[in-house]
């Protein structure tokens, strides 16, 4: 595969898209029991809170010179966006994606919140994690867990997600955005909270 194509995977699986992808799979999988109106309402809520609002903050931070790129390459640039993301995820699990109504997705968002908090703490120790790998590995384990939960064979999709983890990791290395160690930290940050929370809803 030409190296010029690899950055595409970094944009396709940018962390800001991951909650939307997880919500899409959760709502529109074969075992979904939600009415269409509810599906689109939930998807809209997640999209606004985890995508639209962060993008607005990004534009504001970009205009004020606090952020240089949508990939947020510098340690100092990452702190404020991660703080914002934490507050937005807390809002989501408290007011919208509640345990009573959407338990599986609720735990995914809780895992995402845990990963984000740990990534933020690591920044203060001058440790950088790949947020791309954090989000993508979390999504992969969520799809795997939901497949086990519903006893559905999503083998092709799971294999696809594993391949995408490899492509995105390669993309981040080719773009010189991360070291191999930062990629490993990202995978651990994304996967461990999801694996631990699986035991609460499987």
N, C-alpha and C positions, 0 to 999 in steps of 0.2 A: 504494500500500500504506500503511495507517495506521501512523504512527510508533510507536504502542504495540506493534506486532508485531516491530519490529526487534530489541529486546533478546533476543527468543527465539533469534535466530541466534547471539548471543554465548554463550548457554548451551549451545545445541546443538553448537557447534563450539568449546567451551572447550578450551584446550590439553591438558587432562588426558585428553580423549577421543581425541585424534588418533592416538596409537599403537594404540589398540584398533581404530579405523576402518581404519587401514592394514593391521593384522593380519587383520581380517575380509576385506578385499578380497583380500589375498594368499592366504589359505587357502581361501576359498570362491569364487574366480573360476572361470570355466569351464575354465581350463587347470590347475587345481590337481591335483596328483598324490598328495596325502596321504590317508591313511586317516582316517575320521571320528574315531576315538579320539585320533589324534595331533593332529588339528585342534583338538579341544576342549581337549586338554592344553596346547598352545601358547597358545591363546587365554586359558586360565586363568592361565598363567604371566605373560603380558603384562599381563593385567588386574590381577593382584595387585601386580606390581612398578610399573606406571606409573599405576595408578588407586587401588587400595585403600590402599597404603602412603602415597602423597602425601595422600590424604584424611585418613588418621589423623594425619599430621603437621600438616595444616591445622587440624584440630580442636584439636590440642594448642597450636598457635601462636595460634589464635583465643581459646582459654581463658586463655592467658597474656598476651593483649593485644598480641602481636607483629604480628598481621594483623587488619585491620578488615573485610575483605570477601573473598569467594571470587575476586573479580576482581583482588585485590592491586594497588590503584591507586597506592600510593606507592613511590618508588624504594627507600627504606630497607626496605620490607616485602618486596621481591622477592629480595633477595640470598640469604637462607637457603633459601627454596623452590627457587631455581635451583641452589644448591649440592647440595641433596638430590636434585634431578632428575638432575644430572650423575652422581652416584654410582650412582643406580638404573639409569641407562642404561648405564653402564660394566658394572655387574653383569649386565645383560640381554645385552649383546653378548659378554661373556666366558663366561658360564655357560649361557645358554639359547638365544638367537638367534645361533648360531655361524655363521661363514662356511662351514664344511663342510656344514652341514645346511640352512640357510636363507639362501643367499647374498644374494638380492634384498632380503629383509626386514632382513638384517644390515646392508647398506649404507644402507637407509633409517634404521635406528636410529643408525648412525654419523653420518649427516647430521644427525639430530635432536640428537645429542650435540654436534656441532660448532656448530650454531646456538645451543644452550643455553649453551655455553661463551663464545661471542662476545657473546651477550646479557648474560651475567654480567660480562664484561670492560667492556662499555659502561656498565654501571651505575656502575662505579668512576670513569668519566669523566663521570658525571651525564647520560648519554644513555639515554633510555628507548625501547625498541622495543615494538611491538605483538606480544605473544606469540600472540595469536589469529591474526594474519596470518602470523606465522612458521610456526605449525603447519599452518594451512590451505593456504598456498602450497606447503609441503613435501609435504603429502598429495596435492595436485593434480599436482605433477610426478612423484610416485611412481606414481600411477595412470596417468599418461601414459606414463611409462617402462616400466612393466610391460606395458601394452598393446602398445607397440612390441616389447618383448622376446618376447612370445608371439604377435605378429602377429594380435592380436584387435581388432575394431572396438568400442571402448567410447565411441563418439562422443557418445552421449546423456549418459553419465555424466561425461565430460570437460567437456562444455558446462555440465552441472549444477554441477560443481565451480567452473568459472570464474564462473558466476552467484553461487554461494555466497560466493566471494571478495568480490564486489561488495556483497552483502548484509551480510556481516560487517563489511566496512570501513565501510559506511554506518551500521551499528549502533553501532560504536565511536565514530563521530563524533557521532551523535545522543545517545549516552549521555555525551558529553563525556569519554570515557575516554582519548582520544588526539588528537593533532594529525595533520594530513595527513602531516607529515614522519615522525612515529613509525610511521604505517601503512606508508609506503614503506620505512623501515628494516626493519620486520618482514617485509615481502614479500621483500626482498633477503636477509635472514638465513635465511629458510626455503628460498628457491628456489636460491640459488647453490650451497650445499653439495650439494643433491640433484642439480643439473645436472652438477656436476663429478664426482660419484660415479657418475653414469649411465655414464660412459665405462669404468668398471671392470666393469660387469656386463651392459651391453647386448650 
